[in-house]
Amino acid sequence: MVSPPHEAMHRIFQHDPGLFSRVSRFLGVDIPTPVKATALPTDLTETNPVERRVDTLLRLETADRGPFLLAVEAQGKKHPDKPASWAYYTAYLWTKYRLPTALLVVCQDHATARWAQQPVSCGPPQLPTLTVQPLVAGPHNMPVITDPEEARADLVLASLAAITHAAEPDVGAILKALSTALRDAPEDIAKPLIEFTAQGLAKRPAKNLWRNLVAVDLSFYKSYLAEEVRKEVRKEVRDEVRDEVRDEVRDEVRKEVQDEALTQGEARRAAADVLAVLAERGLTVSEAVRERIGSCDDPEILSRWLRRAVTASTAEEVVAGA
């Protein structure tokens, strides 16, 4: 299943094909800025039923070195079958288009990046025949852009920096710099970068930070992400109100229970006082009268009975007429 980070890591190069030449300087190679770029079909399926697709495929043309193909693969984790697939991609593209073919693998963690950049040969050790060693962009070599001015100078690179550093400690500062830089950007420029960044962060904790930054720093901006943030804020407010109401109801119920318990306690004590006075005076108390006094839960009536018990001739007079 294709994940949002996977899509963001390669589609950002479709969005700005010139990004590769700017990224290349961090990878130790010098790729001229293309004067023309064409997105090519990514389907590498042959006549057999095996389907093979590269993530992003671009035909880049430079002023002094001629055209070449760039295949971009997003790699979220190590996979033993991938080097063979990459070898197939590059060989097939070279054969089909008769153009030099470069392979760029974009990663979000150091372990996957180290694995991806190791050369893999399809032949035995003494006969390497075809060796695949892609360029790899990841947290180990992508710039940490924490200055809004630096981010403003290359917004797409700053977005890629945020995506590749999604799990790194510096991602918060990168995201803040990017959101600050995007304040002044036209909506048609800001919109795809905001959403590429959101996709690239996926379910990582940094996505919540990015959502908050979008909601605060880019409150003017309207996109699915901003609307999603607003919906969640509204839901949180509704939940808070509901919780407050629930707390109020719970407090009222608790008070009612406490009051009821207090009233019942007072009634029991008052009934006991009435019976004690009658016993102290030596008056006979029938079971019916005792039951009536003991079952009364009205403190006012019991208080009246207590006063009567002091002067009444019989226990029946105490409860007569309530």
TAVEN-V82903 format. One record per residue. N is the residue number from 1. RES is the residue in one small letter. PSI is psi as a letter, one per 20 degrees, with the letter a starting at -180 (* if undefined). OMEGA is omega in whole degrees, 0 to 359 (* if undefined). BURIAL is # if it has 16 or more other ideal C-beta (glycine too) atoms within 10 Angstrom, else .. Layout:
BEGIN
N | RES | PSI | OMEGA | BURIAL
N | RES | PSI | OMEGA | BURIAL
END
This chain:
BEGIN
1 | m | p | 181 | .
2 | v | p | 182 | .
3 | s | q | 177 | .
4 | p | g | 178 | #
5 | p | h | 179 | #
6 | h | g | 181 | #
7 | e | g | 183 | #
8 | a | h | 186 | #
9 | m | h | 179 | #
10 | h | h | 182 | #
11 | r | h | 178 | #
12 | i | h | 177 | #
13 | f | h | 172 | #
14 | q | g | 181 | #
15 | h | g | 180 | .
16 | d | n | 182 | #
17 | p | h | 178 | #
18 | g | i | 180 | #
19 | l | h | 183 | #
20 | f | g | 180 | #
21 | s | h | 179 | #
22 | r | h | 177 | #
23 | v | h | 187 | #
24 | s | h | 182 | #
25 | r | h | 176 | .
26 | f | i | 181 | .
27 | l | j | 177 | #
28 | g | j | 177 | .
29 | v | r | 182 | .
30 | d | o | 179 | .
31 | i | o | 180 | #
32 | p | q | 176 | .
33 | t | p | 181 | .
34 | p | q | 175 | #
35 | v | i | 178 | .
36 | k | q | 179 | .
37 | a | p | 180 | #
38 | t | p | 175 | .
39 | a | p | 182 | .
40 | l | r | 177 | #
41 | p | q | 182 | .
42 | t | i | 181 | #
43 | d | o | 180 | .
44 | l | k | 182 | #
45 | t | p | 176 | .
46 | e | a | 181 | .
47 | t | h | 176 | .
48 | n | r | 187 | .
49 | p | j | 180 | .
50 | v | p | 181 | .
51 | e | p | 179 | .
52 | r | p | 180 | .
53 | r | p | 171 | .
54 | v | q | 184 | #
55 | d | g | 177 | #
56 | t | p | 179 | #
57 | l | p | 182 | #
58 | l | q | 171 | #
59 | r | o | 183 | #
60 | l | p | 177 | #
61 | e | p | 179 | .
62 | t | r | 185 | .
63 | a | h | 188 | .
64 | d | i | 183 | .
65 | r | j | 178 | .
66 | g | a | 183 | .
67 | p | q | 172 | #
68 | f | r | 179 | #
69 | l | q | 175 | #
70 | l | o | 173 | #
71 | a | p | 180 | #
72 | v | p | 179 | #
73 | e | p | 174 | #
74 | a | p | 184 | #
75 | q | o | 183 | #
76 | g | h | 180 | .
77 | k | r | 178 | .
78 | k | q | 177 | .
79 | h | o | 187 | .
80 | p | h | 182 | .
81 | d | i | 187 | .
82 | k | g | 180 | #
83 | p | h | 178 | #
84 | a | h | 178 | .
85 | s | g | 179 | #
86 | w | h | 177 | #
87 | a | g | 178 | #
88 | y | g | 182 | #
89 | y | g | 185 | #
90 | t | g | 180 | #
91 | a | g | 181 | .
92 | y | g | 181 | #
93 | l | h | 178 | #
94 | w | g | 180 | .
95 | t | g | 185 | .
96 | k | g | 187 | .
97 | y | i | 182 | .
98 | r | l | 179 | .
99 | l | q | 174 | .
100 | p | p | 184 | .
101 | t | p | 177 | #
102 | a | q | 179 | #
103 | l | p | 177 | #
104 | l | p | 177 | #
105 | v | p | 181 | #
106 | v | p | 184 | #
107 | c | r | 179 | #
108 | q | j | 177 | #
109 | d | q | 187 | #
110 | h | g | 184 | .
111 | a | g | 179 | .
112 | t | h | 179 | #
113 | a | g | 179 | #
114 | r | g | 179 | .
115 | w | g | 185 | #
116 | a | h | 185 | #
117 | q | j | 176 | #
118 | q | p | 178 | .
119 | p | p | 179 | .
120 | v | p | 180 | #
121 | s | q | 181 | .
122 | c | i | 181 | .
123 | g | r | 176 | .
124 | p | r | 185 | .
125 | p | g | 182 | .
126 | q | i | 180 | .
127 | l | m | 186 | .
128 | p | h | 176 | .
129 | t | f | 180 | .
130 | l | o | 180 | .
131 | t | p | 179 | .
132 | v | p | 176 | #
133 | q | n | 184 | .
134 | p | q | 165 | #
135 | l | q | 183 | #
136 | v | p | 174 | #
137 | a | p | 182 | #
138 | g | a | 182 | #
139 | p | i | 181 | #
140 | h | h | 183 | .
141 | n | i | 177 | #
142 | m | q | 185 | #
143 | p | q | 174 | #
144 | v | n | 186 | #
145 | i | o | 182 | #
146 | t | j | 179 | #
147 | d | p | 181 | .
148 | p | h | 179 | #
149 | e | g | 177 | .
150 | e | h | 177 | #
151 | a | g | 181 | #
152 | r | h | 181 | #
153 | a | h | 178 | .
154 | d | n | 185 | #
155 | l | h | 182 | #
156 | v | g | 177 | #
157 | l | h | 179 | #
158 | a | h | 177 | #
159 | s | g | 177 | #
160 | l | h | 178 | #
161 | a | g | 178 | #
162 | a | g | 181 | #
163 | i | g | 183 | #
164 | t | h | 178 | #
165 | h | k | 186 | #
166 | a | h | 182 | #
167 | a | j | 184 | .
168 | e | q | 180 | #
169 | p | h | 184 | .
170 | d | i | 188 | .
171 | v | h | 180 | #
172 | g | g | 179 | #
173 | a | h | 178 | #
174 | i | g | 181 | #
175 | l | h | 179 | #
176 | k | g | 178 | #
177 | a | g | 181 | #
178 | l | g | 181 | #
179 | s | h | 178 | #
180 | t | g | 181 | #
181 | a | h | 183 | #
182 | l | i | 180 | #
183 | r | h | 185 | .
184 | d | i | 185 | .
185 | a | q | 175 | #
186 | p | q | 185 | .
187 | e | h | 182 | .
188 | d | h | 175 | .
189 | i | g | 184 | .
190 | a | g | 187 | #
191 | k | g | 181 | #
192 | p | h | 182 | #
193 | l | h | 176 | #
194 | i | g | 184 | #
195 | e | h | 172 | #
196 | f | g | 182 | #
197 | t | g | 179 | #
198 | a | g | 178 | #
199 | q | g | 183 | #
200 | g | h | 180 | #
201 | l | h | 176 | #
202 | a | c | 184 | #
203 | k | j | 179 | .
204 | r | q | 181 | .
205 | p | h | 182 | .
206 | a | h | 181 | #
207 | k | h | 179 | #
208 | n | h | 177 | .
209 | l | g | 181 | #
210 | w | g | 179 | #
211 | r | g | 179 | #
212 | n | g | 179 | .
213 | l | g | 178 | #
214 | v | g | 182 | #
215 | a | h | 184 | #
216 | v | g | 184 | .
217 | d | h | 185 | #
218 | l | l | 185 | #
219 | s | h | 179 | .
220 | f | h | 188 | .
221 | y | p | 181 | #
222 | k | o | 177 | .
223 | s | r | 178 | #
224 | y | h | 182 | .
225 | l | g | 180 | #
226 | a | g | 178 | #
227 | e | h | 179 | .
228 | e | g | 178 | .
229 | v | g | 182 | #
230 | r | g | 178 | .
231 | k | g | 180 | .
232 | e | h | 179 | .
233 | v | g | 179 | .
234 | r | g | 179 | .
235 | k | g | 180 | .
236 | e | h | 179 | .
237 | v | g | 178 | .
238 | r | g | 179 | .
239 | d | g | 180 | .
240 | e | g | 179 | .
241 | v | g | 179 | .
242 | r | g | 180 | .
243 | d | h | 179 | .
244 | e | g | 179 | .
245 | v | g | 180 | .
246 | r | g | 179 | .
247 | d | g | 180 | .
248 | e | g | 179 | .
249 | v | g | 180 | .
250 | r | g | 180 | .
251 | d | g | 179 | .
252 | e | g | 179 | .
253 | v | g | 180 | .
254 | r | g | 180 | .
255 | k | g | 179 | .
256 | e | g | 179 | .
257 | v | g | 180 | .
258 | q | g | 180 | .
259 | d | g | 180 | .
260 | e | g | 180 | .
261 | a | h | 179 | .
262 | l | g | 179 | .
263 | t | g | 179 | .
264 | q | h | 179 | .
265 | g | g | 179 | .
266 | e | g | 181 | .
267 | a | g | 180 | #
268 | r | g | 180 | .
269 | r | h | 181 | .
270 | a | g | 178 | #
271 | a | g | 179 | #
272 | a | h | 179 | .
273 | d | g | 179 | #
274 | v | g | 181 | #
275 | l | h | 180 | #
276 | a | g | 180 | .
277 | v | g | 179 | #
278 | l | g | 179 | #
279 | a | h | 181 | .
280 | e | h | 180 | .
281 | r | i | 176 | .
282 | g | j | 180 | .
283 | l | q | 179 | #
284 | t | p | 181 | .
285 | v | o | 179 | #
286 | s | r | 179 | .
287 | e | h | 180 | .
288 | a | g | 179 | .
289 | v | g | 179 | #
290 | r | g | 180 | .
291 | e | g | 181 | .
292 | r | g | 179 | #
293 | i | g | 183 | #
294 | g | h | 182 | .
295 | s | i | 180 | .
296 | c | p | 180 | #
297 | d | j | 180 | .
298 | d | o | 183 | .
299 | p | h | 182 | #
300 | e | g | 179 | .
301 | i | g | 180 | #
302 | l | h | 178 | #
303 | s | h | 178 | .
304 | r | g | 179 | #
305 | w | h | 180 | #
306 | l | g | 179 | #
307 | r | h | 180 | .
308 | r | h | 184 | #
309 | a | h | 182 | #
310 | v | h | 186 | .
311 | t | i | 185 | .
312 | a | q | 180 | #
313 | s | h | 180 | .
314 | t | r | 178 | .
315 | a | h | 180 | #
316 | e | h | 179 | .
317 | e | h | 183 | .
318 | v | g | 186 | #
319 | v | j | 181 | #
320 | a | p | 177 | .
321 | g | j | 178 | .
322 | a | * | * | .
END
